[in-house]
Amino acid sequence: MGGICGFIGFRGSRSSSSTADAAGADADAGADLSAPMQKLRHRGPDGHGYSVNDRFCLGHTRLAIHDAPNGRQPIYNEDGTLCVTLDGEIYNYRELKRRLQNRHQFRTATDTETVLHLYEEEGLAGLEKLDGMFALAIGGPDTAVLVRDPMGVKPLYYQKSKNGNGLRYASEIKAFDHKNGTIAEFPPGTVYTPQQGFQPYYQLPQEYDPDLSWEEALVQIRQTLTEAIKKRLTNDVPLGCFLSGGLDSSLISAIAAQFVPDLPTFSVSMERSSDRRFAHMAARHLGTKHRELIMNPRAMWQIVPEVIYYLESYDQFLVRSAVANYFLAEMAAEYVKVVLIGEGADELFAGYEYLERFTDWSDLHRELREITTELHQSGLQRVDRMTMAHGLQGRAPFLDVAMLDLAMRIPPWFKRKDAEAGSAVGVADAAGLADAAVIGGAAGTGAITKWCLREAFSGSGLLPEEIIQRGKEKFSEGTGAADVLAEFAERHVSAKDYADARANGIQVRSQEEFYYYQIFKSEFGQDSACNLVGRSRS
């Protein structure tokens, strides 16, 4: 876990390596890597290391989650011919290690070393067996590989060399020298080698299953989410949960609390925000060790430039929620190194209000699939950057591959109950009908969002029904941050300045967003950085 950076395909003049812990860090961590590694130190405050030869240059800043004394990266195989750096977490590494340990001498108890030996035996095909969130680089005498996890939970960017003989890569935009060329995002679910270029290895399922029954869908939701949470509870460091009081974070906290005694939970809000009451309600019900932070407007205003620097975006909806996330992660990092988060549920189970305009079920399914595939440029970017700014790892159970596959199979009419349609499932069952048109009904107003997710846990006693049935609020709205930040930004940008910016072709949607854009430009400058900014749909 941490940050990665380096070069692939460049010709160098030396071969060297180094690892250092945080106390004795070598400030000259390879001449070619010292600057980008310094930019990524917040992602890995526990140490850094590098490996340089004539074909690759791999750098890593470490956040120690597994085997803190021995897990410094890069990690090498037995004869030193292959090395790996990893940002992220491999949840099935123990299972994979059991298959490999009779044929290899493991020097650490890390997931990273397992990845290396798996690649050593099975090549690129072995990397497709990884279950987790990751961006990783592997280097060898005739080998250089970059891989990013299926959904892009962990960030990765690249920059092709001007002479075309290689590329630079890094976990964040700030680690690049913009003068060296255009920066691009490394696609999720993709592997890169100099020989084969970019090769996708994962795509979300495209079709839902119209024959999946309501009862089976609810059973599978309960089982799959529980397993996704359980696999994310394994680590060598303290773990907790973000708990906003909304459905998603409350479900994750409730299930995690069944396996973690005295589970630490964390919330952030304004004094009179709606999130605060519901977070208290959930924490009392679950008996968690709950801590909260009350934000004040002045602190929120002052932190905006720092948030934008770490976030690497000026999208107004992303910045609003990132401010609250920043304070939340800062507080949580004082007590734990890993947190479980609720990201992804709204995209998978139709949680957003704007989705009510999709009155055709197939159109709704396509939209859900599209916004899920775009999460790496929106919600996941916010969560990763704000947690890693404080040396904190965030894990998202809803984005487990098994959960993704299940959610894409669930018919869209199970995800939204339209007010005018009544109980679509009950009507269909009574009539003995199973086709989409009858079950789905006509979309109306006042729909129940994330219907099947709510019903999967309703009546179980896992959470108060008031939380199970709580309507969707954006994180920035529930915490009370949205109005405070919008008002502040509009005091610093006039309507005329905003209109002039629009007239000059700057694609911003409000005075508030133009204010964030100006801060972003002052930090990152180049148009190539602006082109990497994803845009929220709601």
Phi, psi and omega in degrees: 000144177147230177227147177235153176200163178161190179233148174229129175092000180275146175271128179242187184236007182210164174231122183202166177206161179196145167228149181212143174275175187296330183283328183241040187295134176279112185293340181257057188289061183083121186303323183284341187248352187300318182291308179296324179295323177297321179293340183254010185297331178297331180286335182219079184283354187267000178154175177208162178201166180206161173220131184229131167214196187278357180243338182204166176215111184248128178235153184209137168247134196252131164253109189283113177248315179247139173047062185307320183290330191243357191267023181295145181245156004293153175252138184249156171284181189300320183261007175074016182271342178232146174219159184219146167234142186222131166250117178136208186209132176254112188282335181257024186291330179294318177297316179295322181296322179301325180286338188256339196293335178287344184248002182219154175261103181278128181262345182227172175252033185261158172290331183298316180294325177298318178302317183297313181290328175297315178295322180301323182272322191241357179067209183298327180299327179294326181293336178289349179274354182289130177248106181170196174242127188195151161227126187219156177229136177236136179228143177206181184300325179236020191222140167210128186222137168238138180220142175234145185297164189305322184256358183072034177300318175263137187280154175199135179229163179214165182214115181288144178290153183295329180268002173078012184260017178167186178214154172263153177217156178195160181287335183221157182297323186296344182279353182265152167269111186296339180291344182276000177131183183287137177263138179230156176277134175288126187294140173299156177061036187224147173241143179235135167227151178301329182285319187253353182071212182271124181233115177290143177236354180215140170220145174300142174305142185269328189250141171273166183256102183292346182266356178293127183280157178302311183298317180293323178299316181295318178299314182292325176299312180299312184293315186290319179293319179299315179295321179297322179288315182302316183292340180267004180266355184270119176189173182258010184227164180300143184228146176214192181225141165286134183225096181277341187097356173280172184301311191294306181292330179290319177299314181296316179297320182296316180289318179298324182295339177289340184244344183240107178297143179051047182303124174287133174231155187221139176219159178220143181191173168277168186305316186249025183284156180292327181301324187298314181297316183288326177296319177297318180300314181295315182297318178297316181297321185270344182069034180278164175271090193264138174231142179229155176237129176263117181280149171242150186305319183299315180297323179295315180298316185293332186273351185306311180301320179293320178299315181295324177300312180285322183292324183062044178204155173239008176303125190296321181290324179290318180296316180305308182288331180293327179300312178296319178298324181299310180295321180297313180294322179299317179293312183299325183295344176286342188238330184223168175248348182225138174228144171268141185230162185263013185300139173108337184295321181295323179286321183283328188240022173061058183270351186269141182298323184297340182290347178297339180286348177274099185270349176258129187296324178294323176295320178298315180300316179297320179294318179297318179297320182292314182289334175292317179291341180267001184302330182295343178257004182226259186300321180292326177296316179300310184295314181298311186293320183286324176288314183290339174300338182243018179064041183235135179262127176256133180240136188244095182300327181295342181259017168301141184301321178295323178291320177300312182297319178296312183299324178287337177279334184292130180301142183297334180286351171278345187267341181221126176256111182279139186301323184279347185267348184068205178276095185301322181292317179298317178299315183293317181296318181297325182273352183070030183251150182226000184279160188299320186297320182283314181294318185291321185068190179262137179290135179234206179251165181065036183291152170273114181277159179049042189303306184293328177294317177298312185292334179298333183241356179295137178079002182275344185081359180298321180219158172300141181300333179298328177279319178304321185260009181295136179290161182287131167231136173301148182305318182292331179280317179297324179280344182091006185284329190301308184295320181298314183288321179297316180297317180296314182296321182289342174284341184255353178228121180282161177299325179293316179300319179296315179297320178296320179298316178297318180296333179270010174088009178280120187274082175236154190255356182193168174301320179300313182293326177295324176299314178294323179300318180297320177295316179301314181296324179292333180274317191246340168069294193287150177298330180298328177290319178299325181292346180269356183281118175284158182239126178294148181266345184233000000 
